Amino acid sequence: MSSKYVILGGSSGRYLAIMVSRLLGIDYGSTVVKKFPDGETYIKIVGDIADKIVIYINSLQPSPNDKIIETIYTLYTLKDLGAEKVYAFIPYMAYARQDERFTVGEVVSIEILAKLFRDIGPEGIYTIDMHLHRISDPRTLFGDNFYNLTAIPLLADYVKKHYNLDKPIVIGPDEESLQWAKVMADCLGGLEYDVLIKKRVSAEEVIIEAANVDVSNRDVVVVDDIISTGGTMAESLRALYNLGAKKVLVTCVHALLVGEAYEKILSYNPLDMIATDTVLSPISRVSIAPLIAKTIEEDIMS
């Protein structure tokens, strides 16, 4: 493979960068990231990247504020050091849920983050299943070189390979998850799908209700983009079992599992919990490395 290409991994992307470099036979270049005693971030790109096509991978979790600083500083420096082209793969895009000013004076965080990426100007920005609610097309924020990939087919392949489900149905835990429920249902062979109704009481407390969802005596695949505090998923399990579901398999792309989220969901006895490795977690069984490698091969190296 030509040494024209190099893959770099940030502190939350090295594991993916190494796997992708092996899949494609591309050189892996390292970065040094550490903290000064006063809390400021130190970054060094090891090796010469001048005139090279650099693919940088870093997830904006955990510690999203630190990862944003690291990512923005690194992308700028890659350009400054003379990289011919720079492509950024951000498996988890932080602040996507802060997409509107709900009360006077609030910061619309995702708009500012998008501007930072635009100003640096990488040739391409790729993310995985960015949370889309009020913003239907993130290119309106990030620009036309922004690409939102999906890992739902990879999750579906894992489900098909490891589980023999009885009369399965795909359920999203709220109206926002309909987009992922539809893709999962299609990937599992055109299954029936539906969503529950979520009413948010506070930042960590939700109430889940069912509309016309019939899961009685059926196995359920629940799918969502993010599991954060676990409140929505735990309440979904409670509601589905109350509606007569036999087994409930929990799947998501980004398993943040903040605080006691993992234990909270396990207490409702799911059949299993499965996530990708956009963010490393105890349930990260499905790697997005093949998806990134395929995208690089088709979009960047072709």
TORPA-401031 format. One line per 4 residues: number of its first residue (from 1); their letters; for each residue x negated, y, z of N, C-alpha, C, O. Coordinates in steps of 0.1 Angstrom, whole numbers, plus 5000, padded with zeros to 4 digits. Layout:
BEGIN
NUM) a) X,Y,Z,X,Y,Z,X,Y,Z,X,Y,Z ~ ... .
//
This chain:
BEGIN
1) mssk) 4992,4988,5000,5000,5000,5000,4991,5012,5000,4981,5013,5007 ~ 4995,5022,4992,4988,5035,4991,4986,5041,5005,4996,5042,5013 ~ 4974,5047,5007,4972,5054,5020,4977,5068,5019,4975,5077,5028 ~ 4985,5071,5008,4991,5084,5007,5002,5086,5017,5005,5098,5021 .
5) yvil) 5007,5075,5023,5018,5076,5033,5013,5073,5047,5004,5065,5048 ~ 5018,5080,5057,5015,5077,5070,5028,5078,5079,5035,5088,5077 ~ 5029,5069,5088,5041,5070,5097,5036,5074,5111,5027,5068,5116 ~ 5042,5084,5117,5039,5088,5131,5051,5086,5139,5062,5088,5135 .
9) ggss) 5049,5082,5152,5059,5081,5161,5057,5090,5173,5046,5091,5179 ~ 5068,5097,5177,5068,5105,5189,5069,5096,5201,5069,5084,5200 ~ 5070,5102,5213,5070,5094,5225,5082,5085,5227,5082,5076,5234 ~ 5093,5089,5219,5105,5080,5219,5107,5074,5206,5119,5071,5202 .
13) gryl) 5097,5073,5198,5098,5067,5185,5087,5058,5180,5086,5053,5169 ~ 5077,5056,5189,5065,5049,5186,5069,5034,5182,5063,5028,5173 ~ 5077,5028,5191,5081,5014,5188,5087,5012,5175,5085,5003,5168 ~ 5096,5022,5170,5102,5021,5157,5092,5024,5146,5092,5017,5136 .
17) aimv) 5083,5034,5149,5073,5037,5139,5064,5025,5136,5060,5022,5124 ~ 5060,5018,5146,5051,5006,5145,5058,4995,5137,5052,4990,5128 ~ 5071,4993,5140,5078,4982,5133,5081,4986,5118,5079,4978,5109 ~ 5084,4999,5116,5086,5003,5102,5073,5003,5094,5073,4999,5082 .
21) srll) 5062,5007,5100,5049,5006,5093,5046,4992,5089,5040,4990,5078 ~ 5049,4982,5098,5046,4968,5094,5055,4963,5083,5051,4956,5075 ~ 5068,4967,5084,5078,4963,5073,5074,4968,5060,5076,4961,5050 ~ 5068,4980,5059,5065,4987,5046,5050,4986,5042,5046,4989,5031 .
25) gidy) 5042,4982,5052,5027,4981,5049,5021,4995,5048,5012,4997,5041 ~ 5027,5005,5056,5023,5019,5056,5014,5021,5068,5016,5015,5078 ~ 5004,5029,5066,4995,5032,5078,5003,5039,5089,5012,5047,5087 ~ 4999,5034,5101,5005,5040,5113,4995,5050,5119,4984,5046,5122 .
29) gstv) 5000,5062,5121,4991,5072,5128,4996,5075,5141,5008,5076,5144 ~ 4988,5078,5151,4992,5080,5164,4993,5095,5168,4986,5103,5162 ~ 5000,5098,5178,5001,5111,5184,4999,5109,5199,5002,5099,5205 ~ 4993,5120,5205,4991,5120,5219,5001,5131,5225,5001,5142,5221 .
33) vkkf) 5009,5126,5234,5019,5135,5241,5017,5134,5256,5019,5123,5261 ~ 5015,5145,5262,5014,5145,5277,5018,5158,5283,5020,5168,5275 ~ 5019,5159,5296,5023,5171,5303,5011,5177,5310,5003,5170,5317 ~ 5010,5191,5309,5001,5198,5317,5006,5199,5331,5018,5196,5333 .
37) pdge) 4998,5201,5341,5003,5202,5355,5015,5212,5357,5023,5210,5366 ~ 5015,5222,5349,5026,5232,5350,5039,5228,5343,5048,5236,5342 ~ 5039,5216,5337,5051,5211,5330,5051,5214,5315,5060,5209,5308 ~ 5042,5222,5310,5041,5224,5295,5037,5212,5288,5030,5203,5293 .
41) tyik) 5041,5211,5275,5038,5199,5267,5026,5200,5259,5023,5211,5252 ~ 5017,5190,5259,5005,5189,5251,5007,5179,5240,5012,5168,5243 ~ 5005,5182,5228,5006,5173,5217,4994,5174,5208,4989,5184,5205 ~ 4989,5162,5203,4978,5161,5194,4981,5151,5184,4985,5139,5187 .
45) ivgd) 4980,5154,5171,4981,5144,5160,4967,5139,5157,4958,5146,5154 ~ 4966,5126,5159,4953,5119,5157,4950,5116,5143,4959,5109,5136 ~ 4939,5119,5137,4936,5116,5123,4939,5127,5114,4946,5137,5117 ~ 4935,5126,5102,4936,5136,5091,4949,5133,5083,4950,5122,5077 .
49) iadk) 4959,5142,5083,4971,5140,5076,4972,5150,5064,4983,5151,5058 ~ 4961,5157,5062,4962,5167,5050,4964,5160,5037,4958,5149,5034 ~ 4973,5166,5029,4977,5161,5016,4984,5147,5017,4986,5140,5006 ~ 4989,5143,5028,4996,5130,5029,5011,5132,5031,5015,5143,5035 .
53) iviy) 5019,5122,5027,5033,5122,5029,5035,5116,5043,5033,5104,5045 ~ 5040,5124,5052,5041,5120,5066,5056,5117,5070,5065,5125,5067 ~ 5058,5106,5076,5072,5102,5081,5071,5102,5096,5064,5093,5102 ~ 5078,5110,5102,5078,5112,5117,5091,5107,5123,5102,5110,5118 .
57) insl) 5090,5098,5133,5101,5092,5139,5101,5095,5154,5091,5093,5161 ~ 5112,5101,5159,5113,5104,5173,5128,5106,5177,5135,5113,5170 ~ 5132,5099,5187,5146,5100,5192,5147,5111,5202,5137,5112,5210 ~ 5158,5118,5203,5159,5129,5212,5165,5125,5225,5174,5132,5231 .
61) qpsp) 5162,5113,5230,5166,5108,5243,5155,5098,5247,5149,5092,5237 ~ 5152,5095,5259,5157,5103,5271,5150,5116,5272,5141,5119,5264 ~ 5155,5124,5282,5149,5138,5284,5150,5146,5271,5139,5149,5266 ~ 5162,5149,5267,5163,5155,5254,5156,5168,5252,5151,5171,5242 .
65) ndki) 5156,5176,5263,5149,5189,5261,5134,5188,5258,5129,5195,5250 ~ 5128,5178,5266,5114,5176,5263,5112,5170,5249,5102,5174,5242 ~ 5121,5161,5245,5119,5155,5232,5121,5165,5220,5115,5164,5210 ~ 5130,5175,5222,5132,5185,5212,5120,5194,5211,5115,5196,5199 .
69) ieti) 5114,5198,5222,5101,5206,5221,5090,5198,5214,5084,5203,5205 ~ 5089,5185,5218,5079,5177,5212,5081,5175,5197,5071,5176,5189 ~ 5093,5173,5193,5096,5171,5179,5094,5183,5171,5088,5183,5160 ~ 5100,5194,5175,5098,5207,5168,5084,5211,5167,5079,5215,5156 .
73) ytly) 5076,5210,5178,5062,5214,5177,5054,5205,5168,5046,5209,5160 ~ 5057,5192,5168,5050,5182,5159,5053,5185,5145,5044,5185,5137 ~ 5066,5186,5141,5069,5189,5127,5063,5201,5122,5058,5202,5111 ~ 5063,5212,5130,5056,5224,5126,5041,5222,5124,5036,5227,5114 .
77) tlkd) 5035,5215,5133,5021,5213,5132,5017,5204,5120,5006,5206,5114 ~ 5025,5194,5117,5023,5186,5105,5022,5195,5092,5013,5193,5084 ~ 5031,5204,5091,5030,5213,5080,5018,5222,5081,5011,5224,5071 ~ 5015,5227,5093,5003,5236,5095,4990,5229,5092,4980,5235,5087 .
81) lgae) 4990,5215,5094,4977,5208,5091,4976,5203,5077,4967,5196,5073 ~ 4986,5207,5068,4984,5205,5054,4991,5192,5049,4987,5188,5038 ~ 5000,5187,5056,5007,5175,5051,5014,5179,5038,5020,5190,5037 ~ 5013,5170,5028,5020,5173,5015,5035,5174,5016,5041,5184,5011 .
85) kvya) 5041,5164,5023,5055,5164,5026,5057,5158,5040,5049,5150,5044 ~ 5068,5163,5046,5071,5158,5059,5086,5154,5060,5095,5161,5056 ~ 5088,5141,5064,5102,5136,5066,5104,5133,5081,5096,5126,5087 ~ 5115,5137,5086,5118,5135,5100,5130,5125,5102,5140,5127,5096 .
89) fipy) 5127,5114,5109,5138,5105,5113,5140,5107,5128,5132,5104,5136 ~ 5153,5111,5131,5157,5114,5144,5168,5104,5148,5180,5108,5146 ~ 5165,5092,5152,5175,5082,5154,5187,5087,5163,5199,5083,5160 ~ 5184,5094,5174,5195,5100,5182,5194,5115,5182,5184,5120,5186 .
93) maya) 5204,5122,5177,5204,5136,5176,5211,5142,5188,5223,5140,5190 ~ 5203,5148,5197,5209,5153,5210,5218,5165,5207,5217,5172,5196 ~ 5226,5169,5216,5235,5181,5216,5246,5181,5205,5252,5191,5203 ~ 5248,5170,5198,5258,5169,5188,5272,5171,5194,5281,5175,5187 .
97) rqde) 5274,5168,5206,5287,5169,5213,5290,5183,5217,5301,5187,5220 ~ 5279,5192,5217,5281,5206,5221,5282,5214,5207,5273,5221,5203 ~ 5294,5212,5201,5296,5216,5187,5306,5228,5186,5310,5231,5175 ~ 5310,5233,5197,5320,5244,5197,5319,5252,5210,5315,5247,5221 .
101) rftv) 5323,5264,5209,5324,5273,5221,5337,5271,5228,5347,5276,5223 ~ 5338,5263,5239,5351,5260,5245,5356,5271,5254,5368,5273,5255 ~ 5347,5278,5260,5350,5290,5268,5341,5301,5265,5330,5299,5260 ~ 5345,5313,5267,5337,5325,5264,5323,5325,5270,5322,5322,5282 .
105) gevv) 5313,5327,5262,5299,5328,5267,5291,5315,5266,5279,5315,5268 ~ 5298,5304,5262,5291,5291,5261,5281,5291,5248,5284,5297,5238 ~ 5270,5284,5250,5261,5282,5239,5266,5271,5230,5269,5260,5235 ~ 5266,5273,5217,5269,5262,5208,5256,5255,5204,5249,5259,5194 .
109) siei) 5251,5246,5212,5238,5241,5212,5234,5235,5198,5223,5237,5193 ~ 5243,5227,5192,5239,5220,5180,5236,5230,5168,5228,5227,5160 ~ 5242,5241,5168,5239,5251,5158,5225,5257,5159,5218,5259,5149 ~ 5221,5259,5171,5207,5264,5174,5197,5253,5170,5187,5256,5164 .
113) lakl) 5200,5241,5174,5190,5230,5171,5189,5228,5156,5178,5226,5151 ~ 5200,5229,5149,5200,5227,5135,5192,5238,5128,5184,5236,5119 ~ 5193,5250,5133,5185,5262,5128,5170,5259,5130,5162,5263,5121 ~ 5166,5254,5141,5152,5251,5144,5147,5241,5133,5136,5243,5128 .
117) frdi) 5154,5231,5131,5150,5221,5120,5149,5228,5107,5140,5225,5099 ~ 5159,5236,5103,5159,5243,5090,5147,5252,5089,5141,5252,5078 ~ 5144,5259,5099,5133,5269,5099,5120,5262,5096,5111,5267,5089 ~ 5118,5250,5102,5105,5243,5100,5105,5237,5086,5094,5237,5080 .
121) gpeg) 5116,5233,5081,5117,5229,5067,5111,5216,5063,5104,5216,5052 ~ 5114,5205,5070,5109,5192,5065,5117,5189,5052,5128,5193,5050 ~ 5110,5180,5043,5117,5177,5031,5129,5169,5033,5138,5170,5024 ~ 5130,5162,5044,5143,5154,5047,5144,5152,5061,5134,5150,5069 .
125) iyti) 5156,5153,5066,5160,5150,5080,5170,5139,5080,5180,5140,5074 ~ 5167,5128,5087,5176,5116,5088,5179,5113,5102,5171,5114,5111 ~ 5192,5110,5105,5196,5106,5118,5205,5094,5116,5209,5090,5105 ~ 5209,5088,5128,5217,5076,5128,5230,5079,5135,5230,5082,5147 .
129) dmhl) 5241,5078,5128,5255,5079,5134,5255,5091,5144,5258,5089,5156 ~ 5253,5103,5138,5254,5115,5146,5269,5116,5150,5278,5114,5143 ~ 5271,5121,5163,5284,5123,5168,5291,5134,5160,5287,5145,5160 ~ 5302,5130,5153,5309,5139,5145,5324,5140,5150,5331,5131,5150 .
133) hris) 5327,5152,5154,5340,5155,5159,5346,5167,5152,5354,5166,5142 ~ 5342,5178,5157,5347,5191,5150,5339,5194,5138,5344,5202,5130 ~ 5327,5189,5137,5319,5191,5125,5319,5179,5117,5313,5169,5120 ~ 5326,5179,5106,5328,5167,5097,5316,5165,5089,5313,5153,5085 .
137) dprt) 5309,5175,5085,5297,5174,5076,5285,5182,5082,5285,5194,5081 ~ 5276,5174,5088,5265,5181,5095,5256,5189,5085,5247,5197,5090 ~ 5257,5186,5072,5249,5194,5062,5252,5209,5063,5244,5217,5059 ~ 5264,5212,5067,5268,5226,5068,5259,5233,5079,5258,5245,5078 .
141) lfgd) 5253,5225,5088,5244,5231,5098,5230,5229,5094,5222,5238,5095 ~ 5226,5217,5091,5212,5213,5089,5207,5216,5075,5195,5217,5073 ~ 5216,5217,5065,5212,5219,5051,5214,5206,5043,5217,5196,5048 ~ 5212,5208,5030,5215,5197,5021,5205,5185,5021,5207,5175,5016 .
145) nfyn) 5194,5187,5028,5184,5176,5029,5186,5168,5042,5177,5162,5047 ~ 5198,5169,5048,5201,5162,5060,5209,5149,5057,5219,5150,5049 ~ 5206,5138,5062,5213,5125,5059,5217,5118,5072,5208,5116,5081 ~ 5229,5115,5073,5235,5108,5085,5237,5093,5081,5247,5090,5075 .
149) ltai) 5228,5085,5085,5229,5070,5082,5238,5064,5092,5240,5069,5103 ~ 5242,5051,5089,5250,5044,5099,5244,5030,5102,5239,5024,5093 ~ 5244,5027,5115,5239,5014,5119,5250,5004,5122,5248,4993,5127 ~ 5263,5008,5120,5274,4999,5123,5273,4986,5115,5276,4976,5121 .
153) plla) 5269,4986,5102,5268,4973,5096,5258,4964,5102,5260,4951,5102 ~ 5247,4969,5108,5237,4961,5115,5244,4955,5128,5241,4943,5131 ~ 5252,4963,5135,5259,4957,5147,5269,4946,5142,5270,4936,5149 ~ 5275,4949,5131,5285,4939,5127,5278,4926,5123,5283,4915,5126 .
157) dyvk) 5266,4927,5116,5259,4915,5113,5255,4907,5125,5256,4894,5126 ~ 5251,4914,5136,5248,4907,5149,5260,4900,5154,5259,4889,5159 ~ 5272,4907,5154,5284,4901,5159,5288,4888,5152,5291,4878,5158 ~ 5287,4889,5138,5290,4877,5130,5281,4866,5133,5285,4854,5133 .
161) khyn) 5268,4869,5135,5258,4858,5137,5260,4851,5150,5257,4839,5151 ~ 5264,4858,5161,5263,4853,5174,5276,4850,5181,5276,4844,5192 ~ 5287,4854,5175,5300,4852,5182,5311,4846,5173,5312,4850,5161 ~ 5318,4836,5178,5329,4830,5171,5342,4835,5178,5347,4829,5188 .
165) ldkp) 5348,4846,5173,5359,4853,5180,5372,4847,5175,5374,4844,5164 ~ 5382,4847,5184,5395,4842,5182,5405,4854,5179,5407,4862,5187 ~ 5410,4853,5166,5420,4864,5162,5415,4878,5165,5422,4886,5171 ~ 5403,4881,5160,5396,4893,5164,5403,4906,5159,5409,4906,5148 .
169) ivig) 5402,4916,5166,5406,4930,5162,5396,4940,5167,5390,4938,5177 ~ 5394,4950,5159,5384,4960,5163,5391,4972,5169,5401,4977,5163 ~ 5387,4977,5180,5393,4988,5187,5383,4999,5190,5372,4996,5195 ~ 5386,5011,5187,5378,5023,5192,5384,5028,5204,5396,5028,5206 .
173) pdee) 5376,5033,5214,5381,5037,5227,5388,5051,5227,5395,5054,5237 ~ 5387,5058,5216,5395,5071,5215,5396,5075,5200,5391,5068,5191 ~ 5403,5085,5198,5406,5089,5184,5394,5093,5176,5393,5090,5164 ~ 5383,5098,5183,5371,5102,5176,5364,5089,5170,5356,5090,5161 .
177) slqw) 5366,5078,5176,5359,5066,5173,5365,5058,5161,5360,5048,5157 ~ 5376,5064,5155,5383,5057,5144,5373,5055,5132,5374,5044,5126 ~ 5364,5064,5130,5355,5063,5118,5346,5051,5120,5343,5044,5110 ~ 5341,5048,5132,5333,5037,5134,5341,5024,5135,5336,5013,5131 .
181) akvm) 5353,5024,5140,5361,5012,5141,5365,5008,5127,5365,4996,5124 ~ 5367,5017,5118,5370,5013,5104,5359,5006,5097,5360,4996,5091 ~ 5347,5012,5099,5335,5006,5093,5332,4992,5098,5329,4983,5091 ~ 5333,4991,5112,5331,4978,5118,5341,4968,5113,5337,4956,5110 .
185) adcl) 5353,4971,5112,5364,4962,5108,5361,4958,5093,5363,4946,5090 ~ 5357,4967,5085,5354,4964,5071,5342,4954,5070,5342,4944,5063 ~ 5332,4957,5078,5320,4948,5078,5322,4934,5084,5315,4925,5080 ~ 5332,4933,5092,5336,4920,5098,5346,4913,5089,5352,4903,5094 .
189) ggle) 5348,4917,5077,5357,4910,5068,5370,4915,5066,5380,4908,5063 ~ 5372,4928,5069,5385,4934,5067,5395,4932,5079,5407,4929,5076 ~ 5390,4932,5091,5398,4930,5103,5408,4941,5105,5406,4952,5100 ~ 5418,4939,5113,5427,4949,5117,5419,4958,5127,5411,4953,5135 .
193) ydvl) 5422,4971,5127,5416,4980,5137,5425,4991,5141,5435,4994,5135 ~ 5422,4996,5153,5431,5007,5159,5422,5014,5169,5411,5011,5171 ~ 5428,5024,5175,5421,5032,5186,5430,5033,5198,5443,5033,5197 ~ 5424,5035,5210,5431,5039,5222,5432,5054,5223,5426,5061,5214 .
197) ikkr) 5439,5059,5232,5441,5073,5234,5434,5077,5247,5437,5072,5258 ~ 5425,5087,5246,5417,5091,5258,5422,5105,5262,5423,5114,5254 ~ 5424,5106,5275,5426,5119,5281,5415,5122,5291,5414,5115,5301 ~ 5408,5133,5289,5396,5136,5297,5401,5144,5310,5407,5154,5308 .
201) vsae) 5398,5139,5322,5401,5146,5334,5390,5155,5338,5392,5166,5343 ~ 5377,5150,5336,5365,5158,5339,5354,5153,5330,5356,5144,5322 ~ 5342,5158,5333,5330,5154,5324,5328,5139,5326,5322,5133,5317 ~ 5331,5134,5337,5328,5120,5340,5340,5111,5342,5339,5099,5343 .
205) evii) 5352,5117,5342,5364,5109,5344,5374,5110,5333,5377,5121,5328 ~ 5378,5098,5328,5388,5098,5317,5399,5088,5320,5397,5079,5329 ~ 5410,5090,5314,5421,5080,5315,5424,5075,5300,5425,5083,5291 ~ 5424,5062,5299,5426,5055,5286,5440,5050,5286,5444,5042,5295 .
209) eaan) 5447,5053,5275,5461,5048,5273,5462,5041,5260,5454,5044,5251 ~ 5471,5032,5258,5474,5025,5246,5486,5031,5239,5496,5034,5246 ~ 5486,5032,5226,5497,5036,5218,5505,5023,5213,5512,5017,5221 ~ 5502,5020,5201,5508,5008,5195,5498,4997,5193,5500,4989,5183 .
213) vdvs) 5488,4996,5202,5478,4986,5200,5483,4972,5205,5486,4971,5217 ~ 5482,4962,5197,5486,4949,5201,5474,4940,5202,5469,4935,5191 ~ 5469,4937,5214,5457,4929,5215,5460,4916,5223,5451,4909,5227 ~ 5473,4914,5225,5477,4903,5234,5471,4889,5228,5473,4886,5217 .
217) nrdv) 5464,4882,5237,5459,4869,5234,5449,4869,5222,5448,4860,5215 ~ 5442,4880,5221,5432,4882,5210,5419,4886,5216,5418,4892,5227 ~ 5408,4883,5208,5395,4888,5212,5393,4902,5205,5397,4904,5194 ~ 5387,4911,5213,5385,4925,5208,5371,4929,5207,5363,4926,5216 .
221) vvvd) 5368,4935,5196,5354,4942,5195,5357,4957,5196,5363,4963,5188 ~ 5351,4962,5207,5352,4976,5210,5339,4983,5204,5328,4978,5206 ~ 5341,4994,5196,5329,5000,5190,5330,5015,5192,5341,5021,5191 ~ 5319,5021,5196,5318,5036,5197,5304,5040,5193,5295,5032,5192 .
225) diis) 5302,5053,5191,5289,5057,5187,5280,5058,5199,5268,5055,5198 ~ 5285,5063,5211,5277,5066,5222,5283,5060,5235,5296,5062,5237 ~ 5276,5054,5243,5280,5051,5257,5271,5060,5266,5259,5057,5267 ~ 5276,5069,5273,5269,5079,5281,5270,5075,5296,5263,5067,5301 .
229) tggt) 5280,5080,5302,5282,5077,5317,5290,5064,5318,5290,5059,5329 ~ 5296,5059,5308,5303,5046,5308,5317,5047,5312,5324,5037,5312 ~ 5322,5059,5315,5336,5061,5320,5346,5057,5309,5356,5050,5312 ~ 5344,5061,5297,5353,5058,5286,5353,5043,5283,5364,5038,5281 .
233) maes) 5342,5037,5283,5341,5023,5279,5347,5014,5291,5354,5004,5288 ~ 5344,5018,5303,5350,5010,5314,5365,5011,5314,5372,5001,5316 ~ 5370,5023,5312,5385,5024,5312,5391,5017,5300,5402,5012,5301 ~ 5384,5017,5289,5389,5009,5277,5390,4994,5280,5400,4988,5277 .
237) lral) 5380,4989,5287,5380,4975,5291,5392,4972,5300,5399,4963,5298 ~ 5394,4981,5310,5405,4979,5319,5418,4979,5311,5427,4971,5314 ~ 5420,4989,5302,5432,4990,5295,5435,4978,5286,5446,4973,5285 ~ 5424,4973,5279,5425,4962,5270,5429,4949,5277,5437,4941,5272 .
241) ynlg) 5422,4947,5289,5426,4935,5296,5440,4936,5302,5447,4925,5303 ~ 5444,4947,5306,5458,4949,5310,5468,4947,5299,5480,4943,5301 ~ 5464,4949,5287,5473,4947,5275,5472,4932,5270,5479,4929,5261 ~ 5464,4924,5277,5464,4910,5274,5453,4905,5266,5454,4893,5261 .
245) akkv) 5443,4913,5264,5431,4908,5256,5425,4896,5262,5424,4896,5275 ~ 5420,4887,5254,5413,4875,5260,5399,4878,5264,5395,4877,5275 ~ 5391,4882,5254,5377,4886,5256,5375,4900,5249,5381,4903,5239 ~ 5366,4908,5255,5363,4921,5250,5347,4922,5248,5340,4921,5258 .
249) lvtc) 5343,4924,5236,5329,4925,5232,5326,4940,5230,5332,4946,5221 ~ 5317,4946,5238,5314,4960,5237,5302,4962,5228,5292,4956,5229 ~ 5304,4971,5218,5293,4975,5209,5292,4990,5208,5302,4997,5209 ~ 5280,4995,5206,5278,5009,5204,5264,5011,5197,5256,5002,5197 .
253) vhal) 5263,5023,5191,5250,5026,5184,5240,5031,5195,5229,5026,5196 ~ 5244,5041,5202,5235,5048,5211,5238,5045,5226,5248,5050,5231 ~ 5231,5037,5232,5233,5033,5246,5225,5042,5255,5214,5038,5259 ~ 5231,5053,5259,5224,5062,5268,5224,5057,5283,5214,5057,5290 .
257) lvge) 5236,5051,5286,5237,5044,5299,5232,5053,5311,5223,5049,5318 ~ 5238,5064,5312,5234,5074,5322,5238,5069,5336,5249,5064,5338 ~ 5229,5071,5346,5233,5067,5360,5236,5052,5361,5228,5044,5357 ~ 5248,5049,5367,5253,5036,5369,5262,5031,5358,5270,5022,5360 .
261) ayek) 5261,5036,5346,5270,5033,5335,5270,5018,5332,5280,5012,5330 ~ 5258,5012,5331,5256,4998,5328,5264,4989,5338,5272,4981,5334 ~ 5262,4992,5351,5268,4984,5361,5283,4986,5361,5291,4977,5363 ~ 5287,4999,5358,5302,5002,5358,5309,4994,5347,5320,4989,5350 .
265) ilsy) 5303,4993,5336,5309,4986,5325,5309,4971,5328,5319,4964,5325 ~ 5298,4966,5333,5297,4951,5336,5307,4947,5346,5312,4936,5346 ~ 5311,4956,5355,5321,4953,5365,5334,4949,5359,5343,4943,5366 ~ 5337,4953,5347,5349,4949,5340,5348,4937,5332,5357,4933,5324 .
269) npld) 5337,4930,5333,5335,4916,5327,5337,4916,5312,5345,4908,5307 ~ 5329,4924,5305,5330,4922,5290,5323,4909,5286,5315,4903,5293 ~ 5327,4904,5274,5321,4892,5269,5306,4894,5268,5298,4886,5271 ~ 5302,4906,5263,5288,4910,5261,5288,4925,5258,5298,4931,5255 .
273) miat) 5276,4931,5259,5273,4945,5255,5262,4945,5245,5251,4940,5248 ~ 5264,4952,5234,5254,4952,5223,5252,4966,5218,5261,4973,5216 ~ 5239,4970,5217,5236,4984,5211,5224,4982,5202,5217,4972,5202 ~ 5221,4993,5195,5209,4994,5187,5197,4999,5196,5199,5002,5208 .
277) dtvl) 5186,5001,5189,5174,5006,5196,5171,5021,5192,5160,5025,5193 ~ 5182,5028,5188,5180,5043,5186,5175,5049,5199,5167,5058,5199 ~ 5180,5044,5210,5176,5047,5224,5174,5034,5231,5183,5025,5231 ~ 5162,5032,5237,5159,5019,5243,5168,5017,5256,5169,5026,5264 .
281) spis) 5174,5005,5257,5182,5003,5268,5183,4988,5271,5177,4980,5263 ~ 5189,4983,5282,5190,4969,5285,5198,4961,5275,5197,4949,5274 ~ 5206,4968,5267,5215,4961,5257,5211,4964,5242,5218,4962,5233 ~ 5198,4969,5240,5194,4972,5227,5189,4959,5220,5177,4956,5220 .
285) rvsi) 5199,4952,5214,5196,4939,5208,5194,4941,5193,5188,4932,5186 ~ 5198,4952,5187,5198,4953,5172,5189,4965,5169,5191,4976,5173 ~ 5179,4962,5160,5169,4972,5157,5173,4979,5144,5178,4973,5135 ~ 5171,4992,5144,5174,5000,5132,5161,5001,5123,5162,5008,5113 .
289) apli) 5150,4995,5127,5138,4996,5119,5140,4992,5105,5135,4998,5096 ~ 5148,4981,5102,5150,4977,5088,5158,4988,5080,5156,4990,5068 ~ 5167,4994,5087,5175,5005,5081,5166,5017,5077,5167,5022,5066 ~ 5157,5021,5086,5148,5032,5083,5138,5028,5072,5136,5036,5063 .
293) akti) 5133,5016,5073,5124,5011,5062,5130,5011,5049,5124,5015,5039 ~ 5143,5006,5048,5150,5006,5035,5152,5020,5030,5151,5022,5018 ~ 5156,5029,5039,5158,5043,5035,5145,5049,5029,5145,5056,5019 ~ 5134,5047,5036,5121,5052,5032,5118,5047,5018,5113,5054,5009 .
297) eedi) 5120,5034,5017,5116,5027,5004,5124,5033,4992,5119,5036,4982 ~ 5137,5035,4995,5146,5040,4984,5146,5055,4982,5147,5059,4970 ~ 5145,5062,4993,5146,5077,4991,5133,5084,4990,5132,5095,4984 ~ 5122,5079,4996,5110,5086,4997,5099,5080,4988,5091,5087,4982 .
301) ms) 5098,5067,4987,5087,5060,4980,5091,5056,4966,5082,5052,4958 ~ 5104,5057,4962,5108,5053,4949,5104,5063,4938,5106,5061,4926 .
//
